Amino acid sequence: MNLQLAVVGAPKTGKTSLCINFAEYLGATNLCYTENGLLGRGRGVISVRQARKLMVHPGSRSNGVMRSFAVNLPGYSLRRVVLVDTVSLKEQKPLPRRERLKLLLTLQALQEADAVLYLIDLSCSDPVLLHFAMEAGIRLIKYCRSAAKPFITLGTKCDLLPAAGGFSADPIFPGGKVIPVSSLDRRGFAELRKLLFAEEGMELPIRMHSGI
């Protein structure tokens, strides 16, 4: 059985870093990845170390590429977790045509996902960006409720707290409690894993599908 997670958020919320580092936390040393973008599709295998070096930096996805990272979990009833690193949500209005086309990839990922991980930057103190994060989150929550999809809000970069004017270390979001996480020191990863995996038998408490 497989679990597909759409990792969603605004630019610079740490989506790629979370995907790669959480995959490593689950036991991956190499990642099977696929790319889907405006210029076509691709696939490959890359080490976690190389993925961090090549894929986690500003501008690495300026062409609107959406990546999916697959983590195999041999020996468990859940055999594969797929982390979909979606194209960033943008606050800009109106969105240019190219940005709208990129957004379609994220909407597709939301439709295909078994659950949604929504990322907000806990270190952010910009009121405009904070407002956008809240508004976008509320819309995503409404969609997930209508589609009966589990929705988990993760507060990234918690290692940078306290940040004056930003979210608190233990924030409450309209959709429920935000789990503070750090891709740097893996803080919050254990709690996220518990939400995704039941304690007994490594079964997932949320809907799974049988194909990738």
N, C-alpha and C positions, 0 to 999 in steps of 0.2 A: 504494500500500500504506500501511496505517496501523499505528501502534503505540500501544497503550493502556497507560498506566502508572498503577497504583494507588499513591497517596502516603499512607502509613499511619503513625500514631504517636499518642502520648498528647497531651493538651492542652498547648499552648504549646511544642511542639517546632518550630514554624515551617513547618507544612505549606503553608498558604496563601501565605506569603511565598516559599517555595521554588518553588511552582508558577508564580507570577507572574514572579518574577525569572529563573527558568530559561527560561521561555517567551520573555522578552525577550532572554536570552542566545542563544537559538536564532534570533533575528531578528524576533520579533513586536513590532509597535508597537500593534496592536489585537488583542483577544482575543474570539473567539466563545466564549460560555460557556453552559452549561445548568445549571439548578438542580433538584435532586430532594430533596424533604423531606417531612416529615409533613403539611405544609399544601398540598402539591401540587407542580407543576412549573412551570418558567419558562425563558426563554432570552433572550439579548441579545448585544450587542456593546459592548465597553468598551475604552477605551485602557488601556495598561499603567499609565500614570500615575494615572488615575482608579481603577483596580483596587487599586493600592497604597493610595490614600487612603481608599477606601470599604470594602475587604474585609480589610485587614490591621490589625485592632485587636481587643482583648479584647471578647468578647460579640457580635462581628459574626455569629456562627453559633450563637447560643444556642438557636435553634429547630430545630437538627439538620439544617441544609441541607447537602447534598453537592453540590459544584460540579465541573464538568468544564470544563477550558480547552483549546481546540483551537488548535494552531499549524500553519499551512500552510507547507510547505517546497517551493515551486515549483522545478523544475529538478532534483530529486533523485528517485531511484527510490522512496525513502520520501517520501510526499507529505504526511503529517499525523501529528503527535504529539499525543495527547490525555492531559493530566495530570489525573487524577481526585483532587481534594482531598477525601479521605474524612472522615467524622465521627470525632472523636477516640475512641481506646480509653480506657476508664475503669477505674480500679483498684477502684472501689467495689463491695462485695459485701454483700448481693445487689443487683443492678442493678434500679432501679425499672422498671416496665413501659415508661414513655416512653423511657428510656435503652436498653432492650432493642430497641425498635422502631427507634431510631436506629442501633443496632449492625447491624441487618439490612441497612441501606443499605451499610455498609462491607463486610459479608460478600458482598453482591451485587457490589460493585466488585471484590473479590478474585477472585471467580469469573470475571468478564468480562475481567479484565486479562491482558495478555500478559506483564507483568513487574510486580514489586512493589518499591517503594522504601520501606524502613522507616527512619523518622527517630527518632534519639535526641538528646537535648539534651546537648551536651558540657559546657555550663556548669552543669548540674545537680549539686548536692552532697547532695541529700536521699536518704538511704539507702533509704527506702521507695519513692520514685519510681524510683531506679536499679534496685532489685530488680524492680519491675513491668516496667520497660523490658526487662530481660533475660528475664524469664519470658514476656512477650508476644512478644518476638522469637523465642524458641525455638519457641513454638507456631506462629508464622507460617512459620518455616523448615521445620518438619515438614510443614505444609500445602503449601507451595510445592514441596517435594521430591516429595510424593505426586502433585501435579498437574502436575509437570514445568514449573514456572514459574521463570524466573530471579528471584533474590532479591538485592537490593543494599541494604546498610545504610549510611546516611548519618549522620554526626555533625554536627548543625547547630550554629550559633552558635560556630564555632571561633574567630571573631574576639574572643570574650570570654575565651579561654584566656590564662594558666592559671587554672583554677578549683580551689581546694583541695578535695580530697575527691571530685571528679567524675571523669569519664573522662580518660584521658591524651590528649595531642595526637595520638597514633598508636595508638589502642586496638585490641584484638583482641576480636571478638565471637564467640560460639559458632558463628555461621554464616560466619565468615571476617572479613577485615579490614574495619574501618569506615573509610569515606572521609570525612575532615573537610571540611565545606563551610560557606560563609558566604554568605547571601543579601545581606549588606551590601556585601561587596567582591568577590563572585563567586569566592572561593577554592574550589577543588575542582570547579568547574563543567566545566573542561576535561577533567578525569579522568573525570567522570561521562559527559560526551559521548562520550569514547573508548570507554567500556564499552557505550554504547548504539549507537554507530555504528562500523562497521568502517572502517579507515583508507582502504581502496580503494573508490572508487565510492559512498561514503556508504550502503552497504548495512548493514542491521542484522544482527548476528550472532545474534539471537534470533528466535523465532517471531513472525511478523506475521500480521495478518488483513486481508482485502480490503474490509471494510466498517467503518463507524464505529459 
